[in-house]
Amino acid sequence: MKNYEKYTRGYFMPPQTSLKWTQKEYITEAPTWCSVDLRDGNQALVVPMNLEEKLEFFQVLVKLGFKEIEVGFPAASETEYAFLRTLIEQNLIPDDVTIQVLTQSREHIIQKTFESLKGAKQAVVHLYNSTSVAQREQVFRKSKQEIIDIAVTGAELLKKYAAETEGNFKFQYSPESFTGTEIDFALEICNAVLDVWQPTSDNKVIINLPATVSMSMSHVYASQIEYMSDHMKYRDNVILSLHPHNDRGTGIADTELALLAGGQRVEGTLFGNGERTGNVDIVTLALNMYSHGVDPKLNFENILEIIEVYERMTKMKVNERQPYAGKLVFAAFSGSHQDAIAKGMKWREEHNCEHWTVPYLPIDPKDIGREYEGDVIRINSQSGKGGIGYLLEQHYGLDLPPKMREDFGYRVKNVSDRLSKELLANEIYDIFKEVYVNIKTPVEFLNYRFTHHDDYETTITVKENEEVQELNGVGNGRLDAISNALQSKLGISYSNLIYKEHALEVGSSSQAVSYVGITAANGKVHWGCGIDVDIMTSSVKALFSAVNNMTQEQREQADVQEAVAKK
């Protein structure tokens, strides 16, 4: 690409790095989660939510388990002011939930912010001002000391108005655009604010270090967080918060590594909604922890319901490949993937496994309200016998012999390829019935009876070309006797009869299903399936289905050869 020379790295590495966080393997406990859907998320929407929608969304966030929820910038917007007052006056905030409001370091704004909080049982007042080199030089045109003075003045005003207002208030400070700020200066301004607030173990404060614009690889952000954590004053009485955005597509990685490096709290949104490429996605973060056996302290057991509310409220769409939530993220179209998943599920059933280890599925889809049949095994022209067989077994109780699964798999893939579409379970079952089940042409089975001496003797009644006839046969078993009758009387030949039967457990437990495979003279195996209330009758129907499939194919090949010869 052209013009790459005009870009350079805009972040600042710490003057020293210890990289202690690299020695940690995984996140061992959930951080404090703060949803900013109603502020950062809402302000990024083409059509922001109205009051009724905000109230409903707030209730959803509470139901999911969020204990801290940023509800807006009440002093800067009448809509957000009215929303906050509605929450307080209608007593809609649970006792264990803390609301958070945003304010700039300006006295009239801070004053109105505290007025909006009258009657709130507990709230976080979030003070911020921008500190990056670009913002200082280009936007505010102020020196470092002037930027520090803005923050310190705001911190003092928060103390003043909190003392004059009834309520339980916690303070939070953000050096906005932290990732574009010199680390020593970010530390200096945070420590200056902390000197004003003088946090204690009974009155902790929050220092929030936002990747307002993601500017570096994830390990750099983690190193910045670690440096701040190691050198910040009053560290034991400070809750270190993270607020990553996703400009480089690394929001999740930035947050996870920063949590290893000392972060204790995360501000983000459902599905990563937010300005530009969005805030960090709390759903993905929480379920990543869940997949490691860590309780995320949030409830996403019905992800489809959450998606419905989110899409209706925001008019945004959850991408089909969105981790955990997207329609296709558990879907396996590939034959080898389907086969591995099907075998993994069977392994769990046979071994009563304590831990989830199914190939290709990082978590059990059922844990978040998804289904194996519709969400995991999806059938198209790339699918294989394992997935197709799995669907038949799960939906219709059909446990095909392995070689029959392979034969049927090719047939299904050919149909999907010809139609250029995904096939649903009922469509796959329809194909199976059409190809294998109780096939009546060219020879239709009508009835049978047996006598037993040294060998089994049978008489079967069949119909071919509207002519009914009886065939006699002898064998070392009932099905063998019928098979011999068919071969000797109809002039057909096959070998290696394969047989399997079982009860149908799905749909009607009184029915039985049988599968028969026969090998023609050219070595090809032909399959048939019989379904009947009587197990012996189902076996006979399966044999006739296999014979009919072989005979029909041989006749079609003969017709083709004859047509070629005539030309």
N, C-alpha and C positions, 0 to 999 in steps of 0.2 A: 504493500500500500504506500501511497505517496504521503509526504508531510509527517512521517512519524517523528522526525527530528524536533518538531515543535512541542512534543510532550516530554515531560520528565516526571520523576517521582516527587509527589507533593507531600509525602508523609515524613515523619521524623522518628528515627530510631532512638530508643533510650540511650543515654550516655554510657550506661553499663547494663549488661544483661546477665541474668543468672540461669534462665531457662529451666527452673525447677519444675515448671508445669509439664515439660516434656517427659518427665519420669512417671507421670500419672497415666494409667491405662484407660480409664473411663470415668464418667461423672457418677459419683456414688450417691448423690441425693439431689432432689429437685431444688431449684432455686425458688425464691419468691417470684411469683409471676405477676406482672402488671399488664393488663390489657390496655392498649392505647387505640383500640378500634374506634372508639367514639370521638377521638381527637385526631390523631395522625391519619387513621384509616378514613374517617369521615371527610376530612378536609381534602382528601385526594380523589373523592368520587366526582364523577361528572355532574351528577345530581345528588347533593348531600342528603342525608336522611332527615325527615321531618321529625317533629316532637314525638308523635306516636310510634314511629319506627325506632327512634332512639330508645324509647322506654321499653319496647319489646326486645331490642337487642341487648339492653342492659340486663333484663331478666334472663336472657339466654346465657350471658357471660357469668352471671351468678350461679345458674344451674350447672354450668361446666366446672365450677369450683374456683373461679378467680376470687382472690381475697383483696386484691387491689385493682381498681379500675379508674383510669383517667377519663373524666367525663367532659373535659373541655377547657376553654379559655373564657370563663364567664365574664370577665371585664371587657373583653374585646368583641363580644357577640351577644346580641340580645337573645338570639335563639338558644345559645349555650347557657346564658344566664337563666332563661326560663326553664330549660331542661333541668338544671341543677336545683332550682327552687322547687320544681315539681317533685323531684326525687326526695327532697328533704321534707316538704310540707305534706306529701302523701305517705310519708314513712315507708318508702320503697327500698331503703337501703338496709340490708340485714345487719345485725349487730356485729357479725364477724367480718364484714366487708368494709374496707376503707376506700373512700373516693379520693381521687387526686385531681387537682386543678393546676393550671399553668398560668404563670404571670411573668411579665417582663420586670426589669428593675426600674420601675417608674412609680412614684408615690401614689398618684391618683389611680393607677391600675391596681396596685397592691391594696389600696384602701377599698376599692370596689370588690376586689376578690374576696376579702374577708367579710364584707357585707353580704356577699352571695352565699357565704358558708354558715350564716347564722342558723343555729338549730341542728347543724350536722354533729353527729356523735363523735366522729373522728375523720380526719382528712389529712392528706399530704398536700402541702403547698409547694409547688415546683417552680423555683426561680431559675432563670437561665439568661445568659448573654453570650454572644458569639465571641470566640477567642482566636480563631485561626489567623494566620498571616494574611490570607486573601481578604478576609472580612475586615480585619483591622486596617489594612492599607487601602482597600478599594471601596469599601462600603462606609465604614465609620470614620476613617482617616484619623485615628486616635493612636496614641502611644500605648505601650504595654501598661504603664502606670494608670493611664486614664481608663483602660479596660478593667483593671483591677479595682479602681475606685467605683466603677459602675456596679460590679459584683458585691463589693463590701457594703455599699450604700443600700443595695437591695436586701442583703442579709440583715442589716440593722433594722430596716423597715419591717421585715417579716417578724422580727422579735418584738418590735414595738406594737404592731397591730395584733399579733397573736396574744400579747398580754392584755390588750384592751377588749378582746373578743372572747365570748364564752365558747368553750369547745376544747377538744383535744387535738392539737395540731402537731404534725411532724413536718420537718423542713427537708427539702431536697434542692440540691444545686446541680446544674449542668453547665459545664463549659462547652456550649454548643459549637459544632464543627471541631470537636476534640481531635479528630484524626489528622486535621491540617494544622494543628497547633504544636509548637515546640514543646517537647515533653517537660522540660524544666519549667517552662512558663505555665503549662497546664497545672503542674504540681504547685507552683507558687500561688496561683489564683485560687485553687481549691483549698490550700492551707490557710489563705487569708480569710476565706469565708468560714472555715472551720474555727478559726480563732474568734470570730464574732459569735458563733453559735455555741461554742464550748460544749460539745456533746458529752453525755455521760452514759453509763450503762443503763440507766433508767430512762434516758431521753436521747436515743440514738438519732442520727441524721443520715440522709441518703446522699451520696455523691454519685451522680450518674455520668458515665463517660461514653457519650454517643459516637458511633461511627455515622455521623450525620450524612456524610458522603463516604462510601467505602473507597479507600484509596490505596490499599496495600494487600499483600497476601495475608492469609489468616494468621500465620505465625508472628507477623509483625504486630498486629493488633493485640495478640496475646502477650507479647513481650511488653507492649506499652501498658497494658493492664497490670501485668506483674510488677513493673517498675513503680507505677502509681500506688499499688497495694503495699509494696515494701517500704515506701518512703512517705506515705501520707501521715499527717499528724492524727492523733486520737484514733488510730486505726481500729482498736478493739470496739470503739463506739461508733464506727462508721459502717453503714451498709453500702457495699460497692455494687453499683448497678450498671447494667449494660443496655445499650439502645442501638443495636446495629441495623443499618439499612443494607440493601442488597444490590448496590450499583454494579459490583463486579460478579454478582452471582454467588457470592461466598458468605452470605448472611448467616447461614446455619453453621458453617465451619468456623466463622469468626466468633460466634457466640459460644460454641462448644469449647473451643480452645481457650477463650477468655474466661470461661467458668473454671477450667482447670487452673488458670493463672491467678485466680483470686476473686472473680466475679461471684456475687451472691444473689443477685436479683436480675431479672430480665424484663425489659419492656418490649412488647411486640404485638402482633395482630394475628387474628385467625387467617390462615392461608396466605399470610404475607402481604395483605393489602396495605397500601401506603403510597406516598408520592414517588414518582419515577419508577424504579423497579420494585419499590415496596419496602416495608419493614421486615424484620425477621419473622418467619412463620413459626408461631408458637405450637401449632398442631404438630408439625414435623419435629420440632425440638423435643416436645413431650413424648411423642411416640418413639423417637430414637432412644430415649432413656428407657422407655417401657420395653423395647426390644432387647435391652441389656439386663432386664430383670430389676429395674429401679422404678419405684412408684413415682409417677410424675406429678401426683397430687392434682391432676385435672382429669375430667371424665369425658372421654371421647368414645364411649361404648356404642353410641348410635351416630356414626359419622354422617350417614345419609340425611338424617334429620337436621343436623347442624349445617350441612351444605345447603339444604333447601332454604333454611332461614337466611343464611348468609347471602345466597344468590338473590333471594327475593328482596332483601333489605338494601343491598349494595348495588344491585343490577350488574354485578360482576359475575364471572364464570370461573369455577374451579377447573383448572386445566385437566384434561384426561390423564396426563402423566404426572400430576401433582403427587408428591410422595404420600403414600398411605390413603389419601382421599380421592385421587383421580379414578375415574371409571375403569381405567385399564391397568392400574398399577399392580394388581394381583393376577391379571389375565395372562394365561400361557397359551399361545397359539402354536408354538413350535412343538413338533412331535416329541423330541427328546426331553424338553422341559415338562411336557404333560406326563410323559411316562415316568419321569423321576418324581413328580409331585404325587401321582397316583400310587406309586410304590412306597413313597414316604408316608402317605396317609395310611396305607395298609400296615406298614411297619409300626406306626403308632398304635393301631388297634391290636396288633398281635403282641406287642411288648409293653403295653400300658406305660408309655414313656412319661417321666416326670417333667422333662423340659422339651420345649418346642425345637425341633431340628429338621423340619420338613424342607427338602431342597427347594430353592428359588423363592421361598416365602419367608421373609424376615420376621413376620409375626403371624399369628393365627388370624385370618381375616374375620372369623366369627367374633373375635374379641372387640371389634369395632363395628359390628353389625353387618358385615358383608357375608356373602354366601359362596360356598365352594362351587356350586353348580353354575350360577350365573356370573360370578365375578372371577373365578379362577380358571376353570377349564373352558376355553372358548375355541370353537371349531371353524377352521377355514382350510384353504388349500395347503397350508403349511403344517397342519396338524398331523398327529400320528395315532397309531393304534391304541396307545396307552390312554390318552385323553378321551378318545372316542369310546373306548370300552368303559372307562370310568363313568362317563355320563350315562351310558346305558345301564350300568349297574346301580348308580345312585338314584336315577329317576324311575327306572322300570324293573329293577331287580334282575337284570340279565347278566350273567357271569359267563361270557364267551370263552371258549378254549383259546389259548394264545394264538394259534395259527389262524383261527377264524377271525380273531380281532385284527390280525394283519390283513387278511383278505378284505374284510369290511372296511378297514381304514383306507385302503386304496380307493374303494368305491366312493366313500364319502368325500375324500379329497378331490376326486374327479368331478363330482357333482358341484362342490364348492368352486372349483376352478372354472367349470363351464358356466356357472351362474354368476361368477365374480362377486360372491357374497359370503358372509358368515352364516353358518347354519346353527339354528337353535336346537335344543334337545329334542323337541317334538318332531322337528323336521328330520333329524337323524334317525329317530325311532321309525318314522314313516318309511324312510329308505330301507331300514333293516327289515321291516315287515314285507315290503314289496319284493325284496331280493331273496329272502330266506324263509319266511314263515308260512307254513302250510301251503306250499306251492302245489297247484292242481293241474298244471299243464306241462307236458302233453299227456301225462298219465295221472288220473285222479284216483286217490285211495278212497274206497267206500266202506269196507268192512273187513274183518278177519275172524278166524276161529282156529283153535289149536286142538290137536290130540297129542298125547304123550306116550310113546312106547320107549324103545331104546334111544331114539332120537326124537327131536321135536318135529312134528308134522303140522303144516299149516295150510289153510285155504284162505286166500285173500280175494276180495272182490274189488275190481278196478273198472274204470271207465276210460276209454281212449277213442277219440273221434266219435263220441256219442254212442259207442258200443260198449256194453257191459259184459265182462267176462270174469271167470274165476281162474285163479292160478294156484297151483299146488307146489309146495316146496318142503324140503327136509333140511334140518341143520342141527348143530349142537346147542342151540339156544333159540329162543323165540325170534329175536331180531335177525339172527343168522339164517333161520329157516325162511323168513320173509325175503331176505336179501337174495338167497339162492333162487327163490321162485321168480323174482323180478329178472334176474340175470338170465336164467334158462328159458323162460317163456317169452321174454321181450327181446332177446337177442342182444343184450348189452353186456358190457364187461367192465369191472372195476375191482380194486383191491384195497387192502389196508383200511378197513373200516374203523374210523375214530368215533368214539361215543362218549358223551357227557350228559348228565341230567342233574336237575335240582328243582326244589320247590320255588315257586315265585313268591317272594316275600313282600313285594310292593304291588299294590293294587288289589289282588285277590289271592289270599293264602291257600285257597283250595285248588289252584291250578298248578300244573307241572310244566316244565320246559325241558326239552331235549335238544341236543346238537349232534349232528352226524356229519362226518367228513369222509369222502370216498376219493380214491386216487384213480384217475382215468389211465388208459393205456399210454398216453403221451406224458404221464408223470404229473399232470396238474391235479391239484386237490380241489374238489367241489364241495360246497357246504350247504347244509339245510338245517332248518330249525322247526320243531313242532311244539305247539302249545295246546294243551288239552287238560280237562279235569282228571283224566286217567293217565298215569305215567307211561303205561305201555303204549297207549294210543298216541301220546305225544312223541314217543320214540319212533313209531311207524311213520307218523307224519313227517318227522325230521328226515328219515331215510328217503321217503318219497320226494321231499323237497330237494334233497341233494341229488338224487337220481334225475329229477326233472331239470335241474339246473345244468347237469352234465349233458343230458340228452338234447336239451334245447340249444346249448352252445355247439354241440357236434353237428346238429342239423343246420344251424346257421353257417358254420364253416363249410359244410358240404355244399350248401346253396351258393356260397361265394365261389368256391372252386368250380362248380358247374357253370356259373355265369362267366368266369374267366375262360374256361375251356371253349365255350360257345363263341367267344370273341376271336 
